[in-house]
Amino acid sequence: MQSRSLARELALLVLGQLPDRDGQVMADLSLETLLQKALDTLMQHWQETLDGCAADLEKAQQHLLDSELQDGGDRGGIQVAVRDQLQASIGAAEQVLNGLSGCLELPRLLALADQDQVRDDARRRLALVLEQRSAIDARLDGVMEGWRLSRLPRIDRDILRLAVVDLTALRTPAPVACNEAVELAHRYSDDQGRRMINGVLRRLQQATTTAASS
C-alpha cells in the first residue's frame, strides 16, 4: 500500500474520534496517537455493526415466533422477511471479520511505510478537513440529490470529505481521488453506503469538471 493511501485511511479513522465540527488538530500528534485513535474508531465501528447484527437476529426470531402463532396468513411473506434479515446479519458479520483483519494489518503496514511521511500526510488531511468542513459539507450537500450529508453514517461522511480535500486542496487527479474513496467505502461501508458514495462522487466529479471548463 502506498504511503499516501495509508495516510488517507489513517486520516479517515482518526476523524471518527474527533468532534463533528470545526476544530484544530494538535501539531504534536504522534504516529502512535494517530494509530490509537484509528484503532479506537475501528473498534467502535465494528461494535456498532455487531449491535446491528444482533438487532436483525432478534427481528428474525420475532418473525419466526409470529409465523408459528399465525393460522394460515402470509407465512411466505414472513419467511422472506426472515431470510432477508438473516442475510443482512451474515453480510454484516462478514464485514466485521474483514474489518478486524484490517485492524491487525494496519500497524504492520505503518511499520513498513515511511512513517514520517504517513504521519505528516495524515495530519495535513485532518487539518484541511477540520479547517474547511463547513465549505466541504456545503459542496457535498449541493450534489446529494434529495439527501443530506448529515443523514449519512459518520464514516461515509468522512470518506466524502477526504475525497473533496483530495480533489481541491491537494489537487489529486479526479480518477485517483474517486478510486481511493471507493476503496475506503468497500473497506468500511455497507452496500447502501457504497452506492451513495459512488453516486455522490460521480456527481461531484462532474460538477468539478464543469466548473473547471467554464
C-alpha positions in Angstrom: 0.0 0.0 0.0 1.4 3.4 -0.9 2.2 5.8 1.9 -0.4 8.3 0.6 -3.2 5.7 0.6 -2.2 4.6 4.1 -2.2 8.3 5.3 -5.7 8.8 3.8 -7.0 5.7 5.5 -5.4 6.7 8.8 -6.9 10.2 8.5 -10.3 8.7 7.9 -10.2 6.6 11.0 -8.8 9.4 13.2 -11.6 11.7 12.0 -14.0 9.3 13.7 -12.5 10.2 17.0 -12.7 14.0 16.5 -15.8 16.2 17.1 -18.0 16.6 14.1 -17.5 20.3 13.9 -14.7 22.8 13.1 -11.6 22.5 15.2 -7.9 22.2 15.2 -5.6 19.2 15.1 -2.7 19.3 17.6 0.5 19.8 15.8 2.3 17.3 18.1 0.1 14.3 17.4 2.5 11.4 17.2 2.1 8.4 14.9 1.3 6.3 17.9 -1.5 8.6 18.9 -2.9 8.6 15.4 -2.8 4.9 15.3 -4.5 4.5 18.7 -7.3 6.9 17.6 -7.7 4.9 14.3 -8.0 1.6 16.2 -10.5 3.1 18.6 -12.6 4.2 15.7 -12.4 0.7 14.1 -13.4 -1.0 17.4 -16.4 1.4 17.8 -17.4 1.0 14.2 -17.4 -2.8 14.3 -19.2 -2.8 17.7 -22.0 -0.8 16.2 -22.1 -3.2 13.2 -22.3 -6.2 15.6 -25.1 -4.4 17.5 -27.0 -4.1 14.2 -26.5 -7.8 13.6 -27.9 -8.6 17.0 -31.0 -6.4 16.2 -31.5 -8.2 12.9 -31.3 -11.6 14.5 -33.9 -10.5 17.2 -36.2 -9.3 14.4 -35.8 -12.6 12.6 -36.6 -14.6 15.7 -39.7 -12.5 16.4 -40.9 -13.0 12.9 -40.5 -16.8 13.3 -42.4 -16.7 16.5 -45.2 -14.7 14.8 -45.4 -17.2 12.0 -45.9 -20.0 14.5 -48.7 -18.2 16.1 -50.5 -17.4 12.8 -53.1 -19.8 11.5 -52.5 -19.6 7.7 -51.9 -16.0 6.7 -48.9 -14.7 4.9 -46.3 -17.2 6.1 -44.5 -16.9 2.8 -44.0 -13.2 3.3 -42.7 -13.8 6.9 -40.3 -16.4 5.6 -39.0 -13.8 3.0 -38.6 -11.2 5.8 -36.7 -13.7 8.0 -34.4 -14.7 5.1 -33.6 -11.1 4.3 -32.8 -10.3 7.9 -30.6 -13.3 8.2 -28.8 -12.4 5.0 -28.2 -8.9 6.3 -26.8 -10.3 9.6 -24.4 -12.6 7.7 -23.3 -9.9 5.4 -22.6 -7.5 8.3 -20.8 -10.2 10.3 -18.5 -10.8 7.2 -17.8 -7.1 7.1 -16.8 -7.2 10.8 -14.4 -10.1 10.2 -12.9 -8.3 7.2 -12.6 -5.1 9.3 -10.9 -6.9 12.2 -8.4 -8.3 9.7 -7.8 -4.7 8.7 -7.2 -3.7 12.3 -4.5 -6.3 12.6 -2.9 -5.3 9.3 -2.8 -1.5 9.9 0.1 -1.5 12.5 2.2 -3.7 10.2 1.6 -1.5 7.2 2.6 1.5 9.2 5.8 -0.2 10.3 6.7 -0.9 6.7 5.9 2.6 5.4 7.8 5.9 5.6 6.3 6.7 9.0 7.2 10.4 8.9 5.6 10.8 5.5 2.4 8.9 6.6 2.1 10.9 9.9 2.6 14.3 8.2 0.3 13.5 5.3 -2.4 12.2 7.6 -2.2 15.3 9.9 -2.3 17.5 6.8 -5.5 15.9 5.6 -7.1 16.1 9.0 -6.3 19.7 9.3 -7.7 20.5 5.9 -11.0 18.7 6.7 -11.4 20.4 10.0 -10.5 23.9 8.7 -12.8 23.7 5.7 -15.5 21.4 7.0 -18.4 23.9 6.6 -17.4 24.6 2.9 -16.8 20.9 2.2 -20.2 19.9 3.6 -22.0 22.6 1.6 -20.3 21.4 -1.5 -21.3 17.9 -0.9 -24.9 18.8 0.0 -25.0 20.6 -3.4 -24.7 17.2 -5.2 -26.6 15.0 -2.8 -29.9 15.0 -4.8 -32.7 14.7 -2.3 -30.5 13.7 0.6 -28.5 15.5 3.2 -24.9 14.8 4.2 -25.8 14.9 7.8 -28.1 11.8 7.3 -25.2 9.6 6.3 -23.2 7.5 8.8 -20.2 9.3 10.1 -17.6 7.2 8.3 -19.4 7.7 5.0 -19.4 11.5 5.5 -15.7 11.5 6.3 -14.9 9.4 3.2 -16.6 12.0 1.1 -14.9 14.9 3.0 -11.5 13.5 2.4 -12.3 13.0 -1.3 -13.2 16.7 -1.6 -9.9 17.6 0.1 -8.1 15.4 -2.5 -9.9 17.0 -5.4 -9.5 20.6 -4.3 -6.7 21.4 -1.8 -4.4 18.5 -2.7 -5.0 18.6 -6.5 -5.2 14.8 -6.7 -6.4 13.7 -10.2 -10.1 13.1 -10.1 -9.9 9.4 -11.1 -7.3 8.7 -8.4 -9.3 10.6 -5.7 -12.5 8.8 -6.6 -10.9 5.4 -6.8 -9.3 5.9 -3.4 -12.6 6.9 -1.8 -14.4 4.0 -3.4 -11.7 1.6 -2.0 -12.3 3.1 1.5 -16.0 2.6 1.1 -15.5 -1.0 0.2 -13.5 -1.5 3.4 -15.6 0.4 5.8 -19.1 1.0 4.5 -22.1 -1.2 3.6 -23.8 -1.8 0.3 -26.1 1.2 0.7 -23.3 3.4 1.8 -21.1 2.3 -1.1 -23.8 3.1 -3.6 -24.4 6.5 -2.1 -20.7 7.4 -2.0 -20.3 6.2 -5.7 -23.2 8.4 -6.8 -22.1 11.5 -4.9 -18.5 11.2 -6.1 -19.7 10.8 -9.7 -21.8 14.0 -9.5 -19.0 15.8 -7.6 -16.5 14.9 -10.3 -19.0 16.1 -13.0 -19.5 19.4 -11.1 -15.8 19.9 -10.7 -15.1 19.2 -14.4 -17.9 21.6 -15.4 -16.6 24.4 -13.1 -13.0 24.0 -14.4 -14.1 24.3 -18.0 -16.4 27.3 -17.5 
